[in-house]
């Protein structure tokens, strides 16, 4: 779903993504996926992805987690937090609902049709701060604050990105 830009001089459509993110625990470890992005960039995130037209967030999230990790999640709790990111200079909006897996089955097996996820690993909770150092603020900050019990369940994070150069973006929490 997209909407026209509010800038009178700008005629391009704004890309608007709805994304589901899943937190999956195994004892004191969190399941993280390694992503290969455009222009050779890589990052780590919880499994999840863009919700397809006609899917609910939980349907899309369940599908994405299965594709990216091989795990089948039978039950979700949440959303445990939400994230919205506005990147006006790049013409996009991102809305993320993050849910906690209550029950899952299966073995790790990556079958990502998008070819983005290259690995899925159980990371000890106490190593996540180091793993996520340098990652996008809108991914790192909410996840770490949630895992450390620093926010109430259902909290909404809001960010604004200024700039268009991936190496020189200015991100601020609103």
C-alpha positions as CSV (number, residue, x, y, z in Angstrom):
1,X,0.0,0.0,0.0
2,X,1.4,3.4,-0.8
3,X,0.2,7.0,-0.6
4,X,1.1,10.2,-2.4
5,X,3.8,12.4,-0.9
6,X,2.6,15.4,1.0
7,X,5.3,17.6,-0.7
8,X,3.6,19.7,-3.4
9,X,6.7,19.5,-5.6
10,X,7.1,15.8,-5.2
11,X,5.0,13.5,-7.4
12,X,6.5,10.2,-6.5
13,X,4.6,7.7,-4.5
14,X,5.8,6.9,-1.0
15,X,6.7,3.2,-0.4
16,X,4.9,2.0,2.7
17,X,6.0,-1.4,4.2
18,X,4.2,-3.4,6.8
19,X,6.6,-5.8,8.4
20,X,6.3,-8.5,11.0
21,X,9.2,-9.3,13.3
22,X,9.5,-12.4,15.5
23,X,11.4,-12.9,18.7
24,X,12.1,-16.6,19.3
25,X,13.7,-17.8,22.5
26,X,15.5,-21.0,23.3
27,X,16.4,-20.9,27.0
28,X,18.7,-17.8,27.2
29,X,19.3,-17.5,23.5
30,X,17.5,-15.5,20.8
31,X,17.1,-16.7,17.2
32,X,18.8,-14.1,14.8
33,X,19.1,-14.2,11.0
34,X,22.0,-12.8,9.0
35,X,20.8,-10.8,6.0
36,X,22.6,-10.0,2.7
37,X,21.4,-6.6,1.5
38,X,21.9,-4.5,-1.6
39,X,25.3,-3.2,-2.4
40,X,27.0,-5.9,-0.3
41,X,25.7,-4.6,3.1
42,X,24.9,-7.2,5.7
43,X,23.1,-7.1,9.1
44,X,21.5,-9.2,11.8
45,X,17.9,-9.1,12.8
46,X,15.2,-11.2,14.3
47,X,13.4,-13.3,11.6
48,X,10.5,-11.7,9.8
49,X,9.7,-9.6,6.8
50,X,7.2,-7.8,4.6
51,X,3.6,-8.8,5.0
52,X,2.1,-9.7,1.6
53,X,-1.2,-8.3,0.4
54,X,-4.1,-10.3,1.8
55,X,-2.1,-11.6,4.8
56,X,-2.6,-10.7,8.4
57,X,0.6,-9.7,10.3
58,X,0.6,-13.1,12.1
59,X,0.1,-15.0,8.9
60,X,2.9,-13.2,7.1
61,X,5.2,-13.4,10.1
62,X,4.6,-17.2,10.5
63,X,5.4,-17.6,6.7
64,X,8.5,-15.5,6.9
65,X,9.9,-17.3,10.0
66,X,9.3,-20.6,8.3
67,X,11.1,-19.5,5.1
68,X,14.0,-17.8,6.9
69,X,14.6,-20.4,9.7
70,X,12.6,-23.6,9.0
71,X,10.8,-23.2,12.3
72,X,7.0,-23.4,12.5
73,X,5.6,-21.1,15.1
74,X,2.2,-22.3,16.4
75,X,1.4,-19.4,18.7
76,X,2.4,-15.7,19.0
77,X,2.1,-13.2,21.8
78,X,1.9,-9.5,21.2
79,X,2.7,-7.3,19.6
80,X,5.3,-6.9,22.2
81,X,6.4,-3.6,20.6
82,X,5.9,-1.6,17.4
83,X,8.3,0.5,15.3
84,X,7.5,3.2,12.8
85,X,10.2,4.8,10.7
86,X,9.8,7.8,8.4
87,X,12.4,8.3,5.7
88,X,11.0,11.3,3.8
89,X,14.1,12.0,1.8
90,X,14.0,8.4,0.4
91,X,10.2,8.3,0.0
92,X,9.5,5.4,2.4
93,X,7.6,4.5,5.5
94,X,8.2,1.4,7.6
95,X,5.8,0.0,10.2
96,X,6.9,-3.1,12.1
97,X,4.9,-5.2,14.6
98,X,7.1,-7.5,16.7
99,X,5.6,-10.6,18.3
100,X,7.0,-13.2,20.7
101,X,6.8,-16.9,19.7
102,X,5.0,-18.8,22.4
103,X,5.4,-22.2,20.8
104,X,7.4,-23.5,17.9
105,X,8.7,-26.7,16.3
106,X,11.3,-27.8,13.8
107,X,14.9,-27.5,13.0
108,X,16.8,-24.6,11.5
109,X,16.7,-24.9,7.7
110,X,16.9,-21.7,5.6
111,X,14.7,-21.6,2.5
112,X,14.4,-17.9,1.9
113,X,12.8,-17.3,-1.6
114,X,14.1,-13.7,-1.5
115,X,17.7,-14.9,-1.1
116,X,18.3,-12.4,1.7
117,X,18.8,-14.6,4.7
118,X,22.2,-16.4,4.6
119,X,22.3,-17.8,8.2
120,X,20.1,-18.4,11.3
121,X,21.8,-18.7,14.7
122,X,20.8,-19.0,18.3
123,X,22.7,-16.1,20.0
124,X,23.1,-15.9,23.7
125,X,21.1,-12.9,25.0
126,X,24.2,-11.4,26.7
127,X,26.0,-11.3,23.3
128,X,23.3,-9.3,21.4
129,X,24.5,-5.9,22.2
130,X,27.9,-6.7,20.6
131,X,26.3,-8.4,17.6
132,X,24.0,-5.5,16.9
133,X,26.6,-2.7,17.4
134,X,26.4,-0.6,14.3
135,X,23.1,-2.0,13.1
136,X,20.1,0.2,12.3
137,X,19.0,2.1,15.4
138,X,15.4,1.3,14.7
139,X,16.2,-2.4,14.9
140,X,18.8,-2.5,17.6
141,X,17.3,-0.1,20.2
142,X,13.8,-1.6,20.5
143,X,15.0,-5.2,20.5
144,X,17.7,-4.6,23.2
145,X,15.3,-2.4,25.4
146,X,12.6,-5.1,25.1
147,X,15.0,-7.9,26.0
148,X,16.3,-6.0,29.0
149,X,12.8,-5.2,30.3
150,X,13.2,-1.5,29.8
151,X,9.8,-0.9,28.1
152,X,6.3,-1.9,28.7
153,X,4.8,-4.5,26.3
154,X,3.1,-2.9,23.3
155,X,5.4,0.2,23.4
156,X,5.7,2.1,20.1
157,X,9.1,3.4,18.9
158,X,9.1,6.2,16.3
159,X,12.2,7.2,14.2
160,X,12.9,9.7,11.5
161,X,15.7,9.3,8.9
162,X,17.1,12.2,7.1
163,X,19.3,11.9,4.0
164,X,19.6,9.5,1.1
165,X,23.3,8.3,1.3
166,X,23.3,5.0,3.2
167,X,26.7,5.9,4.7
168,X,25.6,9.3,6.0
169,X,22.0,8.9,7.2
170,X,20.9,10.9,10.2
171,X,18.5,8.8,12.4
172,X,16.7,10.2,15.4
173,X,14.2,8.8,17.8
174,X,11.0,10.9,18.0
